[in-house]
């Protein structure tokens, strides 16, 4: 018999660690090759990890709730030894196996928030919340007491504070602001009042991450939103004419979304400085056009799968990839790579009957476009015989952009160009 390590796999661009949610197998269980062994969560998506070996699960090296770096061993599997091969036992790193659930308390000096200058030492034994040794050490080095540590919103399992959470908090603390944009030394926010009959709903892990990222985005980027109303009558008539043929030929529905995304792609080519990211004092102009599309989940949460190299698709290809990503997003079957690398995002608020919105930018992007509901409206149109009033199909485009690097001229011109492409849509276009 031989032994093989099951390691934490790489699960996407920039994902360096994952939290173990649940082991699907226990020591002694037989495992087939490519059979799922555990469920993990990254800051992008929840997914299952399959085994690349067939055999028996001998030992679990990382428990549920633990954050493990990509490439680190998480289990040992006993496999059938190759002929003539001797057993090579694998020893898991001590750091992975020996983390106790409760550690000796670490006194931390901390100055009380009331500003009276008196400091006190606080240990972790007084907290019912779990903190990893790494988080405790960072807290100790930065002089963060347990009382302050417990105010940090955790993105880990069951709200656990991760290394990323505490380092982000420390960075904002040094700048004199907290994650909610207020002074660390200021009085705490007024707590919510709870009355008899009120229902208390605990945020799930995804909602906590969304809340944190939305607050971070508003803190990082000065948001400006420009609005344009577009006449999409030609698109409505064209889609009504070809949608049945498309459904019969492709086996897929033709919605408005791929048509609108196509106009966004064309406008990005005209205004490439919208397709940038900010890194400190550097502007990174992205070569690829990767369009994120916000999808509402049955749980009420929001997820943004990415259409990579979106400019390489024709309208049929866009329709298929839009439908596929939306369906798998709602079924929780997206791969981590499909949630990373976006360079511009589109959100269809019209699907909820909203006419416009002020969307929040997906960091580190610098712009996001909200698509409003298509509505019939009376409008003045120009004809060779003079102006006339007619019923037209119209919609609002709401473009939010990062005013650090996108000024009103660029942000406004971009959304106007999107509207122009929509209004000039060729109704004789073949499908």
C-alpha positions as CSV (number, residue, x, y, z in Angstrom):
1,X,0.0,0.0,0.0
2,X,1.1,3.6,-0.6
3,X,0.0,6.9,0.7
4,X,-0.9,10.0,-1.2
5,X,-1.6,13.6,-0.1
6,X,-4.8,15.3,-1.0
7,X,-3.9,18.9,-1.3
8,X,-6.0,22.1,-1.4
9,X,-6.3,22.7,-5.1
10,X,-5.9,26.1,-6.9
11,X,-9.4,27.4,-7.5
12,X,-9.1,30.5,-9.5
13,X,-7.2,33.6,-10.2
14,X,-5.9,35.4,-7.0
15,X,-7.5,32.8,-4.7
16,X,-4.8,31.8,-2.3
17,X,-6.8,30.0,0.5
18,X,-10.1,28.3,1.2
19,X,-12.2,27.5,4.2
20,X,-13.2,23.9,4.8
21,X,-17.0,23.8,5.1
22,X,-17.7,20.1,5.4
23,X,-16.0,16.7,5.0
24,X,-18.1,14.4,2.9
25,X,-16.0,11.4,3.8
26,X,-14.6,10.2,7.1
27,X,-11.4,8.2,7.9
28,X,-11.8,4.6,6.8
29,X,-14.2,5.5,3.9
30,X,-13.4,4.2,0.5
31,X,-12.9,6.9,-2.2
32,X,-13.2,6.6,-6.0
33,X,-11.0,8.7,-8.3
34,X,-12.8,12.0,-9.0
35,X,-15.2,11.5,-6.2
36,X,-16.0,14.5,-4.0
37,X,-14.3,14.4,-0.6
38,X,-15.1,17.7,1.0
39,X,-16.8,21.1,0.5
40,X,-14.8,24.3,0.6
41,X,-15.6,28.0,0.4
42,X,-13.5,30.7,-1.1
43,X,-14.3,34.4,-1.1
44,X,-15.8,33.8,-4.6
45,X,-17.8,30.6,-4.4
46,X,-18.6,27.3,-2.5
47,X,-17.4,24.2,-4.3
48,X,-16.6,20.5,-3.8
49,X,-13.1,19.1,-4.0
50,X,-12.7,15.7,-5.7
51,X,-9.9,13.2,-5.1
52,X,-7.3,12.6,-7.8
53,X,-6.6,9.2,-6.2
54,X,-8.7,6.1,-5.6
55,X,-8.2,4.4,-2.2
56,X,-9.2,4.8,1.5
57,X,-9.2,8.0,3.4
58,X,-6.6,7.4,6.1
59,X,-6.4,10.7,7.9
60,X,-7.9,14.2,7.8
61,X,-5.3,16.9,8.3
62,X,-7.6,20.0,8.4
63,X,-10.8,20.3,10.3
64,X,-14.1,21.9,9.3
65,X,-14.0,25.7,9.6
66,X,-10.2,25.8,9.1
67,X,-8.7,28.1,6.5
68,X,-6.0,26.3,4.4
69,X,-3.6,27.7,1.9
70,X,-3.7,26.5,-1.7
71,X,-1.2,23.7,-2.2
72,X,-1.2,22.6,1.5
73,X,-2.2,18.9,2.3
74,X,-5.6,18.5,3.8
75,X,-5.8,14.6,4.0
76,X,-3.9,11.4,3.4
77,X,-5.3,8.7,1.2
78,X,-4.1,5.1,1.2
79,X,-3.8,3.9,-2.4
80,X,-2.8,0.7,-4.1
81,X,1.0,0.6,-4.4
82,X,2.5,0.3,-7.8
83,X,4.4,-3.0,-8.3
84,X,7.7,-3.0,-6.5
85,X,7.1,0.3,-4.9
86,X,7.6,0.7,-1.1
87,X,5.3,2.5,1.2
88,X,6.1,6.2,1.6
89,X,4.2,7.6,4.5
90,X,3.3,11.2,4.3
91,X,3.5,13.4,7.5
92,X,1.2,16.3,7.5
93,X,2.7,19.7,8.5
94,X,2.5,20.1,12.3
95,X,0.9,23.6,11.9
96,X,-2.1,22.0,10.1
97,X,-2.7,19.2,12.6
98,X,-2.0,20.7,15.9
99,X,-4.1,23.8,16.1
100,X,-6.2,23.4,19.3
101,X,-9.8,24.6,19.5
102,X,-9.0,26.8,22.5
103,X,-5.6,28.2,23.1
104,X,-3.9,29.8,26.1
105,X,-5.0,33.3,26.3
106,X,-2.8,36.0,25.0
107,X,-2.9,39.2,27.0
108,X,-3.2,42.3,24.8
109,X,-2.7,45.8,25.9
110,X,-5.5,48.1,24.7
111,X,-6.5,51.6,25.3
112,X,-10.1,52.0,26.1
113,X,-12.3,53.9,23.6
114,X,-13.4,56.5,26.1
115,X,-10.1,58.3,25.7
116,X,-9.3,58.4,29.4
117,X,-5.8,57.1,28.7
118,X,-6.1,53.9,30.9
119,X,-5.2,50.7,29.3
120,X,-6.1,47.2,30.2
121,X,-5.0,43.6,29.3
122,X,-7.7,41.4,27.8
123,X,-7.4,37.6,27.2
124,X,-9.1,35.5,24.6
125,X,-10.6,33.1,27.2
126,X,-13.4,35.7,27.8
127,X,-14.6,35.3,24.2
128,X,-16.9,32.6,22.9
129,X,-15.8,33.3,19.3
130,X,-13.1,31.2,17.7
131,X,-9.9,32.9,16.6
132,X,-7.1,31.2,14.8
133,X,-3.5,31.5,16.2
134,X,-2.6,33.7,13.3
135,X,-5.4,36.1,13.9
136,X,-4.5,36.2,17.7
137,X,-0.9,36.9,16.9
138,X,-1.8,39.8,14.6
139,X,-4.2,41.2,17.2
140,X,-1.5,41.0,19.8
141,X,1.1,42.7,17.6
142,X,-1.4,45.5,16.6
143,X,-2.7,46.0,20.2
144,X,-6.3,44.9,19.4
145,X,-8.2,43.7,22.4
146,X,-10.8,41.0,22.2
147,X,-13.6,43.6,22.7
148,X,-12.4,45.4,19.6
149,X,-11.7,42.2,17.7
150,X,-15.3,41.1,18.1
151,X,-16.5,44.1,16.3
152,X,-14.8,43.0,13.1
153,X,-17.1,41.4,10.5
154,X,-15.7,38.0,9.7
155,X,-16.0,36.4,6.2
156,X,-15.0,32.9,7.3
157,X,-17.3,30.1,8.3
158,X,-20.0,31.2,10.7
159,X,-18.6,34.7,10.7
160,X,-15.1,33.7,11.7
161,X,-12.5,36.4,11.3
162,X,-9.8,35.4,8.8
163,X,-6.3,36.8,8.2
164,X,-7.7,38.9,5.3
165,X,-10.4,40.4,7.6
166,X,-8.1,41.4,10.4
167,X,-5.4,42.8,8.0
168,X,-8.0,44.9,6.3
169,X,-9.3,46.1,9.6
170,X,-5.7,47.0,10.7
171,X,-5.1,48.9,7.5
172,X,-8.3,51.0,7.9
173,X,-7.5,51.4,11.6
174,X,-4.2,53.0,10.7
175,X,-6.0,55.4,8.4
176,X,-8.3,56.4,11.2
177,X,-11.4,54.8,9.8
178,X,-13.2,51.5,10.3
179,X,-14.8,49.4,7.6
180,X,-18.0,51.4,7.9
181,X,-16.2,54.6,7.3
182,X,-16.3,56.1,10.8
183,X,-13.5,56.9,13.2
184,X,-12.2,54.0,15.3
185,X,-12.2,56.2,18.4
186,X,-15.7,57.5,17.8
187,X,-18.7,56.4,19.7
188,X,-20.2,53.1,18.4
189,X,-23.1,53.1,16.1
190,X,-26.5,53.2,17.7
191,X,-27.6,49.6,18.2
192,X,-30.8,48.4,16.5
193,X,-33.8,48.3,18.7
194,X,-35.4,44.9,19.1
195,X,-39.1,44.7,20.1
196,X,-41.4,41.8,20.9
197,X,-42.4,40.1,17.7
198,X,-39.4,41.2,15.7
199,X,-37.6,38.4,13.8
200,X,-33.8,38.2,14.0
201,X,-32.2,36.8,10.9
202,X,-28.5,35.9,11.0
203,X,-26.6,36.9,7.8
204,X,-25.3,33.9,5.9
205,X,-21.7,33.8,4.8
206,X,-22.4,35.2,1.3
207,X,-24.5,38.1,2.6
208,X,-21.7,39.0,5.0
209,X,-19.2,39.1,2.1
210,X,-21.5,41.1,0.0
211,X,-22.1,43.6,2.8
212,X,-18.3,44.0,3.4
213,X,-17.5,44.4,-0.3
214,X,-20.2,47.0,-0.8
215,X,-19.0,49.1,2.1
216,X,-15.4,48.7,0.9
217,X,-16.3,49.8,-2.6
218,X,-18.1,52.9,-1.4
219,X,-15.1,53.7,0.8
220,X,-12.5,53.1,-1.9
221,X,-14.2,54.7,-4.9
222,X,-15.9,58.1,-5.1
223,X,-19.0,57.0,-7.1
224,X,-20.6,59.2,-9.7
225,X,-23.6,58.0,-11.8
226,X,-24.7,59.3,-15.2
227,X,-28.1,58.5,-16.7
228,X,-29.2,58.2,-20.4
229,X,-32.6,57.2,-21.8
230,X,-32.3,55.0,-24.9
231,X,-34.9,54.2,-27.5
232,X,-34.7,50.5,-28.0
233,X,-37.8,50.1,-30.2
234,X,-35.8,48.6,-33.1
235,X,-34.3,45.9,-30.7
236,X,-37.8,45.0,-29.3
237,X,-39.2,44.6,-32.8
238,X,-36.2,42.6,-34.1
239,X,-36.2,40.3,-31.1
240,X,-39.9,39.6,-31.4
241,X,-39.3,38.7,-35.0
242,X,-36.5,36.3,-34.5
243,X,-36.9,34.8,-31.0
244,X,-39.0,31.8,-32.1
245,X,-36.6,30.9,-34.9
246,X,-33.7,31.3,-32.5
247,X,-35.4,29.1,-29.8
248,X,-36.1,26.4,-32.4
249,X,-32.7,26.4,-33.9
250,X,-30.5,26.8,-30.8
251,X,-32.7,25.4,-28.1
252,X,-32.1,28.6,-26.1
253,X,-34.1,31.7,-25.3
254,X,-33.0,35.0,-26.9
255,X,-33.3,37.6,-24.1
256,X,-32.5,41.3,-24.2
257,X,-29.4,40.8,-22.0
258,X,-26.9,39.6,-24.7
259,X,-28.0,42.3,-27.1
260,X,-27.4,45.0,-24.4
261,X,-24.0,43.4,-23.5
262,X,-23.0,43.5,-27.1
263,X,-23.5,47.2,-27.2
264,X,-21.5,47.5,-24.0
265,X,-18.6,45.6,-25.6
266,X,-18.6,47.8,-28.6
267,X,-18.6,50.9,-26.4
268,X,-15.7,49.6,-24.4
269,X,-13.7,49.2,-27.6
270,X,-14.5,52.9,-28.4
271,X,-13.6,54.0,-24.8
272,X,-10.9,51.6,-23.6
273,X,-10.1,53.7,-20.5
274,X,-13.4,52.5,-19.0
275,X,-11.8,49.0,-19.0
276,X,-9.2,49.7,-16.4
277,X,-8.3,49.0,-12.8
278,X,-6.6,51.0,-10.1
279,X,-3.6,49.8,-8.2
280,X,-2.4,52.5,-5.8
281,X,-1.3,55.3,-8.0
282,X,-1.2,53.1,-11.1
283,X,-3.9,52.7,-13.7
284,X,-3.9,49.2,-15.3
285,X,-5.5,49.2,-18.8
286,X,-6.9,45.8,-19.3
287,X,-6.3,44.0,-22.6
288,X,-9.2,41.6,-22.3
289,X,-12.8,42.6,-22.1
290,X,-14.3,40.4,-19.4
291,X,-17.9,41.3,-18.7
292,X,-19.5,40.5,-15.3
293,X,-23.3,40.0,-15.2
294,X,-25.0,40.3,-11.9
295,X,-27.4,37.4,-11.2
296,X,-29.9,37.4,-8.3
297,X,-30.0,34.0,-6.5
298,X,-33.1,32.3,-5.0
299,X,-31.7,33.0,-1.6
300,X,-31.9,36.8,-2.2
301,X,-28.1,37.1,-2.5
302,X,-26.2,38.3,-5.6
303,X,-23.5,36.7,-7.6
304,X,-21.5,38.0,-10.6
305,X,-20.3,35.4,-13.1
306,X,-17.9,36.7,-15.7
307,X,-18.0,36.3,-19.5
308,X,-14.3,36.1,-20.4
309,X,-13.2,37.6,-23.7
310,X,-16.7,38.7,-24.3
311,X,-15.7,40.5,-27.5
312,X,-14.9,37.2,-29.1
313,X,-18.6,36.1,-29.2
314,X,-21.3,36.9,-31.7
315,X,-24.9,37.5,-30.6
316,X,-25.7,33.8,-30.7
317,X,-22.6,32.9,-28.6
318,X,-23.4,35.7,-26.1
319,X,-27.0,34.5,-25.7
320,X,-25.8,30.9,-25.0
321,X,-23.1,31.9,-22.5
322,X,-25.5,34.4,-20.7
323,X,-28.2,31.7,-20.3
324,X,-25.6,29.1,-19.2
325,X,-24.0,31.3,-16.6
326,X,-27.3,32.5,-15.2
327,X,-28.7,29.0,-14.9
328,X,-25.6,27.5,-13.2
329,X,-25.3,30.6,-10.9
330,X,-28.9,29.9,-9.6
331,X,-28.1,26.2,-9.2
332,X,-24.8,26.9,-7.4
333,X,-22.8,25.1,-10.0
334,X,-20.3,27.9,-11.1
335,X,-16.6,27.2,-11.0
336,X,-14.4,29.6,-9.1
337,X,-12.7,30.8,-12.3
338,X,-16.0,31.9,-13.6
339,X,-16.4,34.5,-10.8
340,X,-13.0,36.1,-11.2
341,X,-11.2,38.5,-13.6
342,X,-14.1,40.8,-14.5
343,X,-13.2,44.1,-16.1
344,X,-16.6,45.7,-16.4
345,X,-20.0,44.7,-14.9
346,X,-23.6,44.9,-16.1
347,X,-26.6,44.7,-13.8
348,X,-30.1,44.3,-15.2
349,X,-32.3,46.0,-12.6
350,X,-35.1,46.1,-15.1
351,X,-35.7,42.4,-14.5
352,X,-37.2,43.6,-11.1
353,X,-39.3,46.3,-12.8
354,X,-36.9,49.1,-11.8
355,X,-36.5,51.9,-14.3
356,X,-33.0,53.0,-13.1
357,X,-30.6,52.5,-10.3
358,X,-27.2,53.7,-8.9
359,X,-25.2,50.4,-8.9
360,X,-22.0,50.0,-6.7
361,X,-18.8,49.2,-8.5
362,X,-17.2,45.8,-8.3
363,X,-13.7,46.4,-7.0
364,X,-11.1,46.7,-8.5
365,X,-13.1,47.7,-11.6
366,X,-13.9,51.3,-12.2
367,X,-17.4,51.2,-13.7
368,X,-20.7,49.3,-13.7
369,X,-23.8,49.8,-15.9
370,X,-27.4,49.2,-14.7
371,X,-30.0,48.4,-17.3
372,X,-33.5,49.6,-16.5
373,X,-36.9,48.2,-17.5
374,X,-38.0,48.6,-21.1
375,X,-41.2,50.6,-21.1
376,X,-43.6,52.0,-23.7
377,X,-43.7,55.8,-23.8
378,X,-45.0,58.5,-26.0
379,X,-42.1,60.3,-27.7
380,X,-41.5,62.9,-30.3
381,X,-39.9,61.5,-33.4
382,X,-38.5,63.3,-36.4
383,X,-39.9,62.5,-39.9
384,X,-39.4,63.9,-43.4
385,X,-42.8,65.5,-43.0
386,X,-42.2,67.0,-39.5
387,X,-42.2,65.9,-35.9
388,X,-44.7,63.4,-34.7
389,X,-45.7,61.7,-31.5
390,X,-45.4,57.9,-31.4
391,X,-45.3,55.0,-28.9
392,X,-41.7,54.0,-28.4
393,X,-39.9,51.4,-26.3
394,X,-37.5,53.2,-24.0
395,X,-35.2,52.3,-21.1
396,X,-32.7,54.1,-18.8
397,X,-29.0,53.3,-18.6
398,X,-27.4,54.1,-15.3
399,X,-23.6,54.3,-15.4
400,X,-21.7,54.4,-12.0
401,X,-18.0,55.1,-12.3
402,X,-14.9,55.7,-10.1
403,X,-14.3,59.5,-10.2
404,X,-10.6,58.9,-9.2
405,X,-9.8,57.9,-12.7
406,X,-13.1,58.4,-14.8
407,X,-14.2,61.9,-15.2
408,X,-17.7,63.0,-16.2
409,X,-16.8,63.4,-19.8
410,X,-15.6,59.8,-20.2
411,X,-18.3,58.3,-17.9
412,X,-21.0,60.2,-19.6
413,X,-19.7,59.7,-23.2
414,X,-19.4,56.0,-22.6
415,X,-23.0,55.5,-21.5
416,X,-24.2,57.8,-24.3
417,X,-22.3,55.6,-26.8
418,X,-24.0,52.4,-25.4
419,X,-27.4,54.1,-26.0
420,X,-26.3,55.1,-29.6
421,X,-25.5,51.5,-30.4
422,X,-28.8,50.3,-29.1
423,X,-30.8,53.0,-30.9
424,X,-29.0,52.3,-34.2
425,X,-29.6,48.5,-34.0
426,X,-30.0,47.0,-37.5
427,X,-33.5,45.4,-37.7
428,X,-32.5,43.5,-40.9
429,X,-29.7,41.7,-39.1
430,X,-29.7,37.9,-39.5
431,X,-29.6,35.7,-36.5
